Amino acid sequence: SLTRLKISDHYWQEIKLSLAFLVLLLLIAFRLFLPSVGQFYYNRGVERYEAGYLIGAQLVFERAQKLAPDFAAIHFKLGQLHEYLQDLANAKAEYRRAVQGNEPGAYNNLARLSILEQDYSTAVLLLLNGLEHSADPEWQYKMYSNLGWARLHQERYPDAQARLEAAIDLFPERARAHCLL
């Protein structure tokens, strides 16, 4: 190519080095851009999930996961999808990955599955950690309610009452915490 372009062989080494450096920069830019592409696919997956196209959503979420493997929200949504499909083993695995990224909903949902399996101590640990990582009142309500539920099963009634009252303080109009209380 350099001969066809009538470039003197005196400059070939410099041109090859410049091209290699350019390819390296393009690869670095591509790698840095992948999380944005992953976010794009995540948004598409959420749209499909909310529209009820679960298989399509799963495919899109899995593509997003390959592009942005550290994006905890993708793992959380995949966990929700697997849970909806009654694939609890995969749901728990995805929730665990999302917990590693401090996704508040994953703490709550994984704890809820632990409560259903009567593993109350694991649920309590997950919920206490989740409360430390969440400033969202919606998730805090769910976590306090589930924490009260787990403490109720552990027969730790004063702690259950305190957690359920904390949930009620956040959303007094909701029934779940009232019923458990």
SVG drawing of the C-alpha trace seen along z (x, -y; Angstrom):
<svg xmlns="http://www.w3.org/2000/svg" viewBox="-53 -9 68 32">
<polyline fill="none" stroke="black" stroke-width="0.4" points="0.0,0.0 2.8,-2.4 4.5,-1.6 1.3,-2.2 0.9,-5.6 4.5,-6.4 5.7,-7.0 9.4,-6.7 10.6,-3.6 12.5,-6.0 9.2,-6.9 7.6,-3.4 8.6,-2.7 7.2,-6.0 4.0,-5.5 3.6,-1.9 4.2,-3.1 1.7,-5.9 -0.9,-3.5 -0.4,-1.1 -0.8,-3.9 -4.0,-5.0 -5.4,-1.5 -4.5,-1.4 -6.3,-4.7 -9.3,-3.4 -9.4,-0.2 -9.2,-2.2 -11.9,-4.5 -14.1,-1.6 -13.5,0.1 -14.4,-3.1 -17.6,-3.5 -18.9,0.1 -20.6,-0.9 -22.6,-3.5 -23.7,-0.9 -24.5,1.4 -26.7,-1.4 -28.5,-1.7 -29.3,2.0 -30.3,1.9 -32.8,-0.8 -34.2,1.2 -34.4,4.2 -36.4,2.3 -38.8,1.1 -39.4,4.7 -39.7,6.0 -42.3,3.4 -44.2,4.1 -44.3,7.8 -41.9,9.1 -39.9,11.1 -37.8,13.3 -36.9,10.2 -36.0,8.4 -33.9,11.3 -31.9,11.3 -31.4,7.6 -30.3,7.6 -27.9,10.5 -26.4,8.4 -26.1,5.4 -24.5,7.6 -21.8,8.7 -21.0,5.0 -21.1,3.7 -20.6,6.6 -20.1,4.3 -23.5,2.5 -25.4,3.8 -28.8,2.6 -28.6,5.1 -28.1,8.0 -31.0,6.8 -33.3,6.6 -32.2,10.1 -32.9,11.3 -36.4,9.9 -37.0,11.5 -35.8,14.9 -37.8,14.6 -40.9,13.8 -40.2,16.9 -39.9,18.9 -36.2,19.6 -35.2,18.9 -31.7,20.3 -30.7,17.9 -32.7,15.1 -30.6,15.5 -27.4,15.6 -28.2,12.4 -29.3,10.7 -26.0,11.7 -24.1,10.1 -26.2,7.0 -25.6,6.9 -21.8,6.8 -22.6,3.5 -24.7,2.2 -28.0,2.3 -30.6,1.6 -33.4,3.6 -31.1,6.6 -30.5,6.6 -34.3,6.5 -35.3,9.1 -32.5,11.6 -33.5,11.2 -37.2,11.8 -36.2,15.0 -34.2,16.0 -37.2,15.3 -39.3,17.6 -36.6,20.3 -36.7,19.7 -33.1,18.5 -33.9,15.5 -30.4,14.7 -29.2,14.3 -32.2,12.1 -31.5,9.9 -27.9,9.4 -28.8,8.6 -31.5,6.1 -29.3,4.3 -26.6,4.0 -29.2,2.8 -30.4,0.1 -26.9,-1.2 -26.7,-1.5 -30.1,-3.0 -31.4,-6.5 -34.5,-5.8 -37.6,-5.8 -39.4,-3.2 -36.6,-0.7 -36.2,-1.6 -39.9,-0.9 -39.6,2.5 -36.5,3.4 -37.9,2.3 -41.0,4.3 -39.0,7.4 -36.7,6.9 -39.8,6.8 -41.1,9.9 -37.8,11.8 -37.6,10.7 -41.2,11.8 -40.2,15.3 -37.1,15.2 -39.5,14.3 -37.7,11.1 -40.8,9.2 -39.5,5.8 -37.1,5.5 -39.8,6.6 -42.1,3.9 -39.5,1.2 -38.6,2.1 -42.3,2.2 -43.0,-1.1 -40.0,-2.6 -41.6,-1.4 -45.0,-2.9 -43.3,-6.2 -42.1,-6.2 -45.4,-5.4 -48.3,-5.4 -50.9,-4.7 -49.5,-1.4 -50.9,1.8 -48.0,4.3 -46.2,3.1 -49.5,2.5 -50.6,6.1 -47.3,7.5 -47.4,5.3"/>
</svg>
